[in-house]
């Protein structure tokens, strides 16, 4: 049983590999062979690059590529949920304390 370790590539490597493919006279297969990676991997990187072009492409393992506005919206959503939960707790506490004892 052989233990192959998974190779990891940084953002710059992926971006440069994709840009190499777009140069005239270069093919995806040729670039992949020169870089020592699979052509299917390079095709996937190209799809990701064209879907989310710019600095938000290839964010890393488990990290979503979010624009600053999307991050802000997510933070505000979390704050809103927390505030609504606090409000509901206070309503229940108010109902409990406002009961008249008999």
MARROSE-801440 format. One record per residue (C-alpha): residue in three letters; z, x, y. Coordinates in steps of 0.25 Angstrom, whole numbers. Example, Ala and Ser with C-alpha at 12.3 -4.5 7.8 and 13.67 -1.06 7.14 Angstrom:
2
 rest     z     x     y
  ALA    31    49   -18
  SER    29    55    -4
This chain:
102
 rest     z     x     y
  UNK     0     0     0
  UNK    -5     6    13
  UNK     3     4    26
  UNK    -7     2    37
  UNK     0     2    51
  UNK    -6    -7    61
  UNK   -13     0    72
  UNK    -9    -5    87
  UNK   -19    -3    98
  UNK   -15    -4   113
  UNK   -21   -13   124
  UNK   -29    -1   129
  UNK   -35     2   116
  UNK   -39   -12   113
  UNK   -45   -14   127
  UNK   -53    -1   126
  UNK   -58    -4   112
  UNK   -63   -18   117
  UNK   -70   -12   130
  UNK   -77    -1   121
  UNK   -83   -13   113
  UNK   -89   -19   126
  UNK   -96    -6   130
  UNK  -111    -6   128
  UNK  -116     0   115
  UNK  -102    -1   108
  UNK   -99   -10    96
  UNK   -86   -16    92
  UNK   -88   -10    78
  UNK   -91     4    84
  UNK   -79     4    94
  UNK   -70    -1    82
  UNK   -74    10    73
  UNK   -72    21    84
  UNK   -58    15    87
  UNK   -54    14    73
  UNK   -51    -1    73
  UNK   -57   -13    66
  UNK   -69   -20    73
  UNK   -62   -33    71
  UNK   -50   -28    79
  UNK   -59   -24    90
  UNK   -66   -38    90
  UNK   -52   -44    91
  UNK   -48   -36   103
  UNK   -62   -39   110
  UNK   -59   -54   108
  UNK   -44   -52   114
  UNK   -50   -44   125
  UNK   -60   -54   129
  UNK   -50   -66   128
  UNK   -40   -60   136
  UNK   -47   -50   145
  UNK   -39   -41   155
  UNK   -25   -35   154
  UNK   -20   -46   146
  UNK   -27   -42   133
  UNK   -21   -35   121
  UNK    -6   -38   126
  UNK     0   -32   113
  UNK     7   -37   100
  UNK    13   -51   102
  UNK    11   -51   117
  UNK     3   -62   124
  UNK    -7   -58   134
  UNK    -2   -66   146
  UNK    -7   -66   160
  UNK     5   -65   171
  UNK     2   -80   174
  UNK     4   -83   159
  UNK    16   -75   158
  UNK    22   -82   170
  UNK    19   -96   165
  UNK    25   -92   152
  UNK    38   -88   159
  UNK    38  -100   167
  UNK    37  -109   155
  UNK    49  -102   149
  UNK    57  -104   161
  UNK    53  -119   162
  UNK    57  -121   147
  UNK    71  -114   150
  UNK    73  -122   162
  UNK    70  -135   155
  UNK    79  -132   144
  UNK    91  -129   154
  UNK    88  -142   161
  UNK    89  -150   148
  UNK   102  -143   144
  UNK   108  -146   158
  UNK   103  -161   156
  UNK   110  -162   143
  UNK   123  -155   149
  UNK   123  -165   160
  UNK   122  -177   151
  UNK   134  -172   143
  UNK   143  -169   155
  UNK   139  -182   162
  UNK   144  -190   151
  UNK   157  -198   154
  UNK   168  -196   144
  UNK   174  -209   139
